[in-house]
Amino acid sequence: MSVTFRDLTTLEDFALVVDLERQIWGPVYDDVVPVSILAVSVHSGGILIGFLDPLGSPEIVKSLDGDSAHNEAMAAEATDPRARGSILVELRFTDGERLVAFANRFPPLGAYFFLVPVDPKSNNIRILVNRAQVVSIDRCTQAA
C-alpha cells in the first residue's frame, strides 16, 4: 500500500483543509478552522500534515514513521476509557481491509465520518472514513 505524507504549508493547502471540513460537516456548519488560524498555527511552529491512503481516507497519526510490523488489535479492552459513550463497530473496506473502531453513533452519518481505532497502540489517533470505500459497517457487541 502506498501512502503520501506531506507538510501543509501554503494558503492553498489550508484552503483544502477548510474545504474538507465543510465536506465532512456539511454546508451549514460554521465552526470550521479558518485558513488564517491554520496559517498562524503553522507559522508559529505548529505542524499540519496531510495524509492520504490509496482509498483517500485522511488519518490523524502519532508518528510519520509508523510501525509496519504492528498488527492492529481487533478487540476493545474492557477497561479502555475511550469506550465510554462510544459504539464499537467493524468496517470492511473495498480493498479488503478490516477495522474495528469506536464510533460516536451507529450507523455513522454522512458521506464522511470519524472513527477511533480500538488499538491503543495504533499509530492512528483518528480516521476520517470515506463511506464510498466501505463495503459493510456492523455494530460489535464484544469487548475483550
N, C-alpha and C positions, 0 to 999 in steps of 0.2 A: 504494500500500500504506500502510495506516495502522498506526502503531506507538505504543505508550504507554510512556513512561518515568516513573518517579516514585521519589522517595526513600522508602525503607522506614524508618520511624521509630518505629512503635508495637510493643508486645508482640504484638499480633495479627499484624502484618506479619512479625515474627521467627518466630512460630509457623508461619506459612505457609511460610517458608523451610525450617524443620525438617521440616515435612510433605513438602515437595518432595524434600528429601534422602532421606527414608525411601521415597518412591515410586521414586526413582531407584535407590537401593542395596539396597532390599528390607528387610523387617521384621527380619531378624536382624542387620543392620548396626548396630553400636552406637557408631560413631565420628562421629556427626553433630555439627555445630557447634551447641551448645545455645543456647536463647533467651537465657540470661544472658550468654554470651560475645558474641553479636551485639549485645545491648543495651549492654554495656560498650564494645564497639568503636565503635558509633555515638556514644555519649555522650562518648567521649574524642576525637572528631574524625574517626573513620573514616566512610566513605560506603558505604552499602549501597543499591544501585539495582536496582529491579525493571524488567525489560524484557520485554514480551510482543509478539511479532509476531502477525499475524492467525491464524497456524496454532498459536499457543500455545507456540512454542519460545523459552524464555529464552536470551538471548545475553549473554555477558560481553564488554563493549565497552571500547575505549580512550578514546573520547570520546563525549559525548552529542550533539555537533554532527554527527559523521559527515561524509561527502562523497558527496552524491547523484550526482555526476558520475563517481565512481570505478567502473571496471569490474573486477570481481574476476578475478584470474588463474585460469585453469583447468588449469594445469600446474605441477607442483612443480619447483623448481630443483634440479639435481643436487647442489649444494653446501649446500642448506638443512639445517642441523644438526637441525631438528625432525623430519626424515625418518628419522633414525637410530632403528631399532627400531619404526618406525611402518609401517602398511599404507596405501597410497594407495587411496581409494575415491571413487566418484562416486555421488551420490544424485540422484534426481529426485523432486520433491515433488508433491503433489496439485494445487498451484496452477501447476505448470509450471516452477517454479524448479529450477535445476540447481546442484549444489555439488560441488566436488572438494575433498577434505579428507584429513587424516591421522587414522587410527583406531588404537587400540591392539590390535584384534583384528578378524578377519573370519570370519564376519559378526559385526557388533556384537550383543551380547546384551541382552535385556530390552526392556521397553516404551519406555524412555528410555535414551539413551546420548550421551556427549560426543564431539565431533569438533573438530579444529583446522583451520581453513581453510588451504589451501596458499598463499594470497596473503599474503606477509609485510606488505604494506601495507594489508591489510584492517582495517577498524575492529573486526571481531570477533576476539576473542582465543580464545574457546572457544564452541561452540554446543551446547546441550542439545537433542537431536533427539527429537521425539515420533514413534515408529515408525508410529503410526496415520496420520500425514500423509505417509508415504514410499511412493511408487509402486514404486521399484526401488533396490537397492543393488548396485553392481558393483565388483569389485576391478579397479583400474587397474594396468597394468604399465609405463606410461611415466613418464619423468621428463624435464623439459625440459633 
